[in-house]
Amino acid sequence: MSGLLRAAASPLRRAPRTTRLAAGAGALGLVLSTGVIPLPCPLLFLTGLDCPFCGGSRMIGALLHGDLALAADLNFFALVVVLPVAVLFLIASARQEIGGVPSPWLVGRRGRWAGNAVLAAAVLWGVARNLPLPGFEVLRA
């Protein structure tokens, strides 16, 4: 049994930075999703407009309770774009830390393109969810 535990812990030891990043992000998501530390959105507070990430902490809470439909309803963008990008970033970070080879999605032309694509998608989502048109109200948190 100790060999199995040692084998499972080996990748974590070889990628300490990524392990700390994943643990910190997981702990932050857990704390925010419980509502113990309420974190109001500054854009919503100041303007009354939903930012692209409004409802994200409640979405994580819904995921932790296994309610995928509610999570999608709270913030579809964070569910289908932000979480997968965060996971891919952690995987790329671990691969770089363990293998020493930077992921093409984190550096160079691809990295800039991917970052700009995610930023553009966030801006479009933020604009779309605040449009005062029929049908767009379902995008709000």
C-alpha positions as CSV (number, residue, x, y, z in Angstrom):
1,M,0.0,0.0,0.0
2,S,2.8,2.4,0.8
3,G,4.2,1.9,-2.8
4,L,0.8,2.9,-4.2
5,L,0.7,6.0,-2.1
6,R,4.3,6.8,-3.0
7,A,3.5,6.4,-6.7
8,A,0.5,8.7,-6.4
9,A,2.5,11.3,-4.6
10,S,5.4,11.2,-7.0
11,P,3.9,13.5,-9.7
12,L,2.8,15.9,-6.9
13,R,6.4,16.1,-5.7
14,R,7.8,16.6,-9.2
15,A,5.4,19.5,-9.8
16,P,5.2,21.5,-6.5
17,R,4.3,24.8,-8.1
18,T,1.4,23.3,-10.0
19,T,0.3,21.3,-7.0
20,R,0.2,24.5,-4.8
21,L,-1.6,26.4,-7.6
22,A,-4.3,23.7,-7.9
23,A,-4.7,23.3,-4.1
24,G,-5.0,27.1,-3.7
25,A,-7.5,27.4,-6.6
26,G,-9.5,24.5,-5.2
27,A,-9.5,25.9,-1.7
28,L,-10.5,29.4,-3.0
29,G,-13.3,27.9,-5.1
30,L,-14.6,25.9,-2.1
31,V,-14.6,28.9,0.2
32,L,-16.2,31.2,-2.3
33,S,-18.9,28.6,-3.3
34,T,-20.0,28.1,0.3
35,G,-20.8,31.8,0.7
36,V,-18.7,32.0,3.9
37,I,-16.8,34.9,2.5
38,P,-19.2,36.9,0.3
39,L,-17.4,38.4,-2.6
40,P,-19.6,41.0,-4.4
41,C,-18.9,41.8,-8.0
42,P,-17.5,45.4,-8.2
43,L,-19.0,45.9,-11.7
44,L,-22.5,44.8,-10.5
45,F,-22.2,46.9,-7.4
46,L,-21.2,50.1,-9.3
47,T,-23.2,49.8,-12.5
48,G,-25.9,47.2,-12.0
49,L,-24.4,45.2,-15.0
50,D,-23.4,41.6,-14.7
51,C,-19.7,41.0,-15.5
52,P,-18.7,37.9,-17.5
53,F,-18.0,36.0,-14.2
54,C,-21.0,37.0,-12.1
55,G,-22.6,33.9,-10.7
56,G,-19.3,32.0,-11.0
57,S,-18.9,31.2,-7.3
58,R,-22.5,30.1,-7.1
59,M,-21.8,28.0,-10.2
60,I,-18.9,26.3,-8.5
61,G,-21.2,25.6,-5.5
62,A,-23.8,24.0,-7.7
63,L,-21.1,21.9,-9.3
64,L,-19.9,20.8,-5.9
65,H,-23.4,19.7,-5.1
66,G,-23.6,17.8,-8.4
67,D,-26.2,20.1,-10.0
68,L,-24.9,20.6,-13.5
69,A,-28.1,22.2,-14.8
70,L,-28.1,24.9,-12.1
71,A,-24.4,25.5,-12.7
72,A,-25.0,26.1,-16.4
73,D,-27.9,28.4,-15.5
74,L,-25.8,30.4,-13.1
75,N,-22.9,31.1,-15.4
76,F,-22.7,29.0,-18.6
77,F,-19.5,30.8,-19.8
78,A,-17.6,30.0,-16.6
79,L,-18.7,26.4,-16.9
80,V,-17.8,25.8,-20.5
81,V,-14.9,28.2,-21.0
82,V,-13.3,29.3,-17.8
83,L,-13.1,26.0,-15.9
84,P,-11.8,24.0,-18.9
85,V,-9.2,26.7,-19.6
86,A,-8.1,26.6,-16.0
87,V,-7.8,22.9,-16.1
88,L,-5.8,23.0,-19.3
89,F,-3.6,25.7,-17.8
90,L,-2.9,23.4,-14.8
91,I,-2.1,20.5,-17.1
92,A,0.2,22.6,-19.2
93,S,1.9,24.0,-16.1
94,A,2.5,20.5,-14.7
95,R,3.8,19.2,-18.0
96,Q,6.3,22.1,-18.2
97,E,7.3,21.6,-14.6
98,I,7.8,17.9,-14.9
99,G,9.1,17.7,-18.4
100,G,10.8,21.1,-18.8
101,V,9.1,21.7,-22.1
102,P,6.8,24.8,-22.2
103,S,3.4,24.1,-23.7
104,P,2.8,25.9,-27.0
105,W,-0.6,27.1,-25.6
106,L,1.2,29.1,-22.9
107,V,4.0,30.7,-24.9
108,G,4.5,32.1,-28.3
109,R,2.0,32.9,-31.0
110,R,-0.5,30.1,-30.0
111,G,-0.4,31.3,-26.4
112,R,-1.2,34.9,-27.4
113,W,-3.9,33.7,-29.7
114,A,-5.5,31.5,-27.1
115,G,-5.3,34.3,-24.4
116,N,-6.8,36.8,-26.8
117,A,-9.6,34.4,-27.8
118,V,-10.6,33.7,-24.2
119,L,-10.5,37.5,-23.5
120,A,-12.6,38.2,-26.5
121,A,-15.1,35.5,-25.5
122,A,-15.3,37.0,-22.0
123,V,-16.0,40.5,-23.4
124,L,-18.7,39.1,-25.8
125,W,-20.3,37.1,-23.0
126,G,-20.3,40.2,-20.8
127,V,-21.9,42.3,-23.4
128,A,-24.5,39.7,-24.5
129,R,-25.7,39.0,-20.9
130,N,-26.4,42.7,-20.4
131,L,-28.3,43.4,-23.6
132,P,-31.7,44.8,-22.8
133,L,-33.4,42.6,-25.5
134,P,-35.9,39.9,-25.2
135,G,-34.3,36.5,-24.7
136,F,-31.0,37.8,-23.3
137,E,-32.3,38.0,-19.8
138,V,-31.7,34.3,-19.4
139,L,-27.9,34.9,-19.6
140,R,-27.9,37.0,-16.4
141,A,-26.8,35.5,-13.1
